[in-house]
Amino acid sequence: MEPLGVEVLDGFAVLEGVGLTARRELLAAAVQRRLAPHELLIEQGARNARMFLVLEGELGVHLDSPETDPVATIGAGETVGELGVLDGSDASAYVVAASEARLLEIGEEDFWRLTNVSHAFALNLLLALAARLRANNATVSKNVQKRRMYERAAMFDGLTGIHNRRWLDETLHRMVERHSRGGSELSVSLIDIDHFKSFNDTYGHAAGDHVLTIVATTLAANLRPTDLVARFGGEEFVIIFPDTPVEQARIAAERVREAVAAQTLAMPDGTALPSVTISMGVTALAPGEPVPELLKVADMAMYRAKQAGRNRVVVGQRTDPAP
């Protein structure tokens, strides 16, 4: 390759302020490299004791394999590999030529010689690494926020916006254990929208989805801050009443039932819909009772509410026959 003039180093931020003599010595010691597109420069997990200055072209940084999409790109005037020289660690990523590229390779001995003779080079390295650290922190922060967002989304029903069955399974088991250990009372209510299948068949699924959303919103709006509501599935919902005896839970359930029945329903375009009612079974946690049995008792009470004419609250008994 043809010899290079020292001016090729002018565009590198890491060499800003480095004296002419030090630059000439660096250029004399450097090895020119040419990479074909997709050629591997640094292998993940391998020891790399060289810093590369990109004169032309572009490199891609890949985490899982050289074939995956790059997580970062390195262009002309940038460097790569210096972290491995600094701390002696194995490479944490693959670096691959994204296009034909021309580089200068600086060996470990020459790298440290330049660090020792040039305060500017050492300071530039420090600033560059600090910038990368900040960028990594920003990326980690975004990933944490995304993870939290996905975790939150996984616990909420996409249609109604209230908690879903997955959340209910985790939370109710935890609350049953806590109340069983502490000896405090816990009540639950299982709720079903009356004649919902007929409503769907008559007015369509869009109207049915709208009613599900209205009912869920009404349930949530008419509970105490400590009470919890979730969509159990289909047109069924569950309310958890922490630290609440069954009679207080029944009174709260009656308030919720009345609020749903009083709702004037209409589609977003103004089309009127008939009002709906709900049937509710309420029960309290028995000592040592597992979650499935607790929900079964509430379900049997809800079934009795429907048998008795719907739009009512029935308190479950452990002697109720299965529906």
C-alpha positions as CSV (number, residue, x, y, z in Angstrom):
1,M,0.0,0.0,0.0
2,E,1.1,3.5,-0.7
3,P,2.6,5.4,2.3
4,L,0.2,7.8,4.1
5,G,0.8,11.4,5.0
6,V,0.2,12.5,8.6
7,E,-2.8,14.6,7.5
8,V,-4.9,11.4,7.3
9,L,-5.0,11.5,11.1
10,D,-6.6,15.0,11.2
11,G,-10.2,13.8,11.4
12,F,-9.8,11.6,14.5
13,A,-11.2,13.0,17.7
14,V,-9.0,10.7,19.7
15,L,-5.9,12.4,18.2
16,E,-7.1,15.9,18.7
17,G,-4.3,17.9,20.4
18,V,-1.7,15.2,19.9
19,G,1.6,16.7,18.7
20,L,3.0,16.3,15.2
21,T,6.0,14.2,16.3
22,A,3.7,11.7,18.2
23,R,1.4,11.5,15.2
24,R,4.3,10.7,12.8
25,E,5.6,8.0,15.2
26,L,2.1,6.6,15.4
27,L,1.7,6.6,11.6
28,A,5.1,5.0,11.1
29,A,4.2,2.2,13.5
30,A,0.7,1.6,12.2
31,V,-0.2,-1.1,9.8
32,Q,-2.6,-0.4,7.0
33,R,-5.5,-2.8,6.6
34,R,-8.2,-3.3,3.9
35,L,-11.4,-5.1,4.6
36,A,-13.8,-6.6,2.1
37,P,-17.5,-6.2,2.8
38,H,-18.6,-8.7,5.6
39,E,-15.0,-9.4,6.5
40,L,-14.6,-10.1,10.3
41,L,-12.3,-7.7,12.1
42,I,-12.9,-8.5,15.8
43,E,-14.4,-11.8,17.1
44,Q,-16.6,-11.8,20.1
45,G,-15.0,-13.6,23.0
46,A,-11.5,-13.4,21.5
47,R,-8.6,-11.4,22.9
48,N,-8.0,-8.1,21.0
49,A,-4.9,-6.0,21.8
50,R,-5.2,-3.6,18.9
51,M,-6.8,-0.3,18.3
52,F,-8.2,0.4,14.8
53,L,-8.6,3.8,13.2
54,V,-11.2,3.8,10.4
55,L,-9.9,5.8,7.4
56,E,-12.6,4.9,4.9
57,G,-15.8,2.8,4.9
58,E,-18.0,1.6,7.7
59,L,-17.9,-1.2,10.3
60,G,-20.8,-2.8,12.0
61,V,-21.0,-4.0,15.7
62,H,-22.9,-7.2,16.2
63,L,-23.8,-8.8,19.5
64,D,-25.2,-12.3,18.8
65,S,-23.4,-13.2,15.5
66,P,-21.9,-11.4,12.6
67,E,-25.1,-12.2,10.6
68,T,-27.5,-10.3,13.0
69,D,-28.4,-6.7,12.5
70,P,-25.7,-4.3,13.9
71,V,-26.3,-2.6,17.2
72,A,-24.0,0.2,16.2
73,T,-21.9,1.4,13.3
74,I,-18.4,2.9,13.2
75,G,-17.4,5.2,10.4
76,A,-14.4,7.2,9.1
77,G,-12.8,9.2,11.8
78,E,-13.8,6.8,14.6
79,T,-11.9,4.1,16.4
80,V,-12.6,0.6,17.7
81,G,-10.8,-1.9,19.8
82,E,-9.2,0.5,22.4
83,L,-11.3,-0.9,25.3
84,G,-9.7,-4.4,24.8
85,V,-6.3,-2.8,24.9
86,L,-7.1,-0.8,28.0
87,D,-8.5,-3.6,30.2
88,G,-7.2,-6.7,28.5
89,S,-10.7,-8.2,28.3
90,D,-12.0,-10.4,25.5
91,A,-14.1,-8.7,22.9
92,S,-17.7,-8.3,23.8
93,A,-19.0,-8.0,20.3
94,Y,-18.2,-8.9,16.7
95,V,-16.9,-6.1,14.5
96,V,-17.5,-6.7,10.8
97,A,-16.9,-4.6,7.7
98,A,-20.3,-3.2,6.5
99,S,-18.6,-2.0,3.3
100,E,-15.2,-2.0,1.9
101,A,-13.0,-0.4,4.5
102,R,-9.5,0.9,5.0
103,L,-8.0,1.0,8.6
104,L,-4.9,1.7,10.5
105,E,-4.0,-0.9,13.0
106,I,-2.2,0.2,16.2
107,G,-0.6,-2.5,18.3
108,E,-0.7,-2.7,22.1
109,E,2.9,-1.5,22.6
110,D,2.5,1.5,20.3
111,F,-0.9,2.3,21.9
112,W,0.6,2.5,25.4
113,R,3.6,4.4,24.1
114,L,1.3,7.1,22.7
115,T,-0.7,7.2,25.9
116,N,2.4,7.8,28.0
117,V,3.9,10.6,25.8
118,S,0.6,12.4,25.0
119,H,-1.6,13.8,27.7
120,A,-4.1,14.9,25.0
121,F,-4.4,11.3,23.7
122,A,-5.1,9.9,27.1
123,L,-7.7,12.6,27.8
124,N,-9.4,12.1,24.5
125,L,-9.6,8.4,25.2
126,L,-11.2,9.1,28.6
127,L,-13.7,11.5,27.1
128,A,-14.6,9.0,24.3
129,L,-15.1,6.2,26.8
130,A,-17.2,8.4,29.1
131,A,-19.4,9.3,26.1
132,R,-19.8,5.6,25.3
133,L,-20.7,4.9,28.9
134,R,-23.4,7.5,28.9
135,A,-24.7,6.1,25.6
136,N,-24.8,2.6,27.1
137,N,-26.5,3.9,30.2
138,A,-29.1,5.6,28.1
139,T,-29.6,2.4,26.1
140,V,-29.9,0.3,29.4
141,S,-32.4,2.9,30.7
142,K,-34.5,2.6,27.6
143,N,-34.4,-1.2,27.7
144,V,-35.5,-1.2,31.4
145,Q,-38.4,1.2,30.5
146,K,-39.4,-1.0,27.6
147,R,-39.2,-4.2,29.8
148,R,-41.4,-2.5,32.5
149,M,-43.8,-1.4,29.8
150,Y,-44.0,-4.9,28.4
151,E,-44.4,-6.4,31.8
152,R,-47.2,-4.0,32.6
153,A,-48.9,-4.6,29.3
154,A,-48.8,-8.4,30.0
155,M,-50.7,-7.8,33.2
156,F,-53.5,-5.8,31.7
157,D,-56.4,-6.7,29.5
158,G,-56.0,-5.2,26.1
159,L,-59.8,-4.5,25.6
160,T,-61.0,-3.2,28.9
161,G,-57.7,-1.8,30.4
162,I,-58.2,-3.4,33.7
163,H,-56.0,-6.3,35.1
164,N,-56.2,-9.6,33.3
165,R,-56.3,-13.3,34.2
166,R,-52.5,-13.6,34.4
167,W,-52.4,-10.8,37.0
168,L,-55.3,-12.2,38.9
169,D,-53.7,-15.7,39.1
170,E,-50.5,-14.2,40.6
171,T,-52.1,-11.6,42.8
172,L,-54.9,-13.7,44.3
173,H,-52.6,-16.5,45.3
174,R,-50.2,-14.0,46.9
175,M,-53.1,-12.3,48.8
176,V,-54.6,-15.6,49.9
177,E,-51.3,-16.6,51.4
178,R,-50.8,-13.3,53.1
179,H,-54.3,-13.2,54.6
180,S,-54.1,-16.9,55.7
181,R,-50.8,-16.2,57.5
182,G,-52.1,-13.0,59.1
183,G,-55.5,-14.3,60.0
184,S,-57.3,-11.3,58.4
185,E,-60.4,-11.6,56.3
186,L,-60.4,-11.7,52.5
187,S,-63.5,-11.7,50.3
188,V,-63.9,-12.1,46.6
189,S,-66.7,-11.6,44.1
190,L,-67.2,-13.4,40.8
191,I,-69.2,-11.4,38.3
192,D,-71.0,-12.3,35.0
193,I,-72.8,-9.9,32.6
194,D,-76.4,-11.1,32.3
195,H,-77.5,-12.4,28.9
196,F,-74.3,-11.3,27.3
197,K,-74.3,-13.9,24.5
198,S,-77.8,-12.8,23.4
199,F,-76.6,-9.1,23.6
200,N,-73.6,-10.0,21.3
201,D,-75.8,-11.9,18.9
202,T,-78.3,-9.0,18.7
203,Y,-76.1,-5.9,18.6
204,G,-72.8,-7.3,17.3
205,H,-69.4,-7.9,18.8
206,A,-68.4,-4.3,18.5
207,A,-71.3,-3.4,20.8
208,G,-70.4,-6.3,23.1
209,D,-66.7,-5.1,23.3
210,H,-68.0,-1.6,24.1
211,V,-70.2,-2.9,26.9
212,L,-67.3,-5.0,28.4
213,T,-65.3,-1.8,28.5
214,I,-68.1,0.2,30.1
215,V,-68.8,-2.5,32.7
216,A,-65.1,-2.8,33.6
217,T,-64.7,1.0,34.0
218,T,-67.9,1.1,36.1
219,L,-66.6,-1.7,38.4
220,A,-63.3,0.0,38.9
221,A,-64.9,3.5,39.5
222,N,-67.2,2.2,42.2
223,L,-64.7,0.3,44.4
224,R,-62.6,1.5,47.3
225,P,-58.9,2.3,46.5
226,T,-57.8,-0.9,48.2
227,D,-60.2,-3.2,46.2
228,L,-58.9,-4.8,43.0
229,V,-60.8,-5.8,39.9
230,A,-59.7,-8.0,37.0
231,R,-61.2,-9.5,33.9
232,F,-61.5,-13.3,34.5
233,G,-62.3,-14.1,30.9
234,G,-65.1,-13.5,28.4
235,E,-67.8,-11.5,30.2
236,E,-66.7,-12.5,33.7
237,F,-64.8,-10.3,36.2
238,V,-63.4,-10.8,39.7
239,I,-63.2,-8.3,42.5
240,I,-60.8,-8.9,45.4
241,F,-61.8,-7.2,48.7
242,P,-58.7,-7.3,51.0
243,D,-59.1,-7.2,54.8
244,T,-62.9,-7.3,54.3
245,P,-65.5,-9.5,55.9
246,V,-68.1,-11.0,53.6
247,E,-71.0,-8.7,54.8
248,Q,-69.0,-5.6,53.9
249,A,-68.0,-7.2,50.6
250,R,-71.7,-7.9,49.9
251,I,-72.6,-4.2,50.6
252,A,-69.8,-3.1,48.2
253,A,-71.0,-5.6,45.6
254,E,-74.6,-4.2,45.8
255,R,-73.2,-0.7,45.2
256,V,-71.3,-2.0,42.1
257,R,-74.3,-3.9,40.8
258,E,-76.5,-0.8,41.1
259,A,-74.0,1.4,39.3
260,V,-73.8,-1.0,36.4
261,A,-77.6,-1.3,36.0
262,A,-77.9,2.5,36.1
263,Q,-75.5,3.1,33.2
264,T,-77.0,4.6,30.1
265,L,-75.2,2.8,27.2
266,A,-74.5,4.1,23.7
267,M,-71.9,3.4,21.1
268,P,-69.2,6.0,20.4
269,D,-71.2,7.2,17.4
270,G,-74.2,7.8,19.6
271,T,-76.2,4.7,18.7
272,A,-78.2,3.8,21.8
273,L,-77.8,0.4,23.5
274,P,-80.0,-1.2,26.1
275,S,-78.7,-1.2,29.6
276,V,-77.1,-4.4,31.0
277,T,-77.1,-6.0,34.5
278,I,-74.6,-8.2,36.3
279,S,-75.0,-11.2,38.6
280,M,-72.5,-11.5,41.5
281,G,-71.4,-14.2,43.8
282,V,-69.5,-13.1,46.9
283,T,-67.7,-15.2,49.4
284,A,-65.0,-15.0,52.1
285,L,-61.8,-17.0,52.3
286,A,-62.1,-20.0,54.6
287,P,-59.1,-21.0,56.8
288,G,-56.7,-23.0,54.8
289,E,-58.7,-22.7,51.6
290,P,-56.8,-22.8,48.3
291,V,-57.6,-20.3,45.5
292,P,-59.4,-22.7,43.2
293,E,-61.8,-23.6,46.0
294,L,-62.4,-20.0,46.9
295,L,-63.3,-19.1,43.3
296,K,-65.4,-22.2,43.0
297,V,-67.6,-21.1,46.0
298,A,-67.9,-17.6,44.4
299,D,-68.8,-19.2,41.1
300,M,-71.5,-21.3,42.6
301,A,-73.0,-18.3,44.4
302,M,-73.0,-16.4,41.1
303,Y,-74.8,-19.3,39.5
304,R,-77.5,-19.1,42.2
305,A,-77.8,-15.4,41.5
306,K,-78.6,-16.2,37.9
307,Q,-81.0,-18.9,38.9
308,A,-82.8,-16.5,41.2
309,G,-83.5,-14.0,38.4
310,R,-80.1,-12.3,37.7
311,N,-79.1,-8.7,38.5
312,R,-78.5,-9.6,42.1
313,V,-75.8,-10.5,44.7
314,V,-75.7,-13.8,46.4
315,V,-73.3,-14.8,49.2
316,G,-71.7,-18.2,48.7
317,Q,-72.0,-21.0,51.2
318,R,-69.6,-23.9,51.5
319,T,-72.6,-26.3,51.2
320,D,-73.8,-25.0,47.8
321,P,-74.2,-27.7,45.3
322,A,-72.1,-27.5,42.1
323,P,-74.0,-26.0,39.1
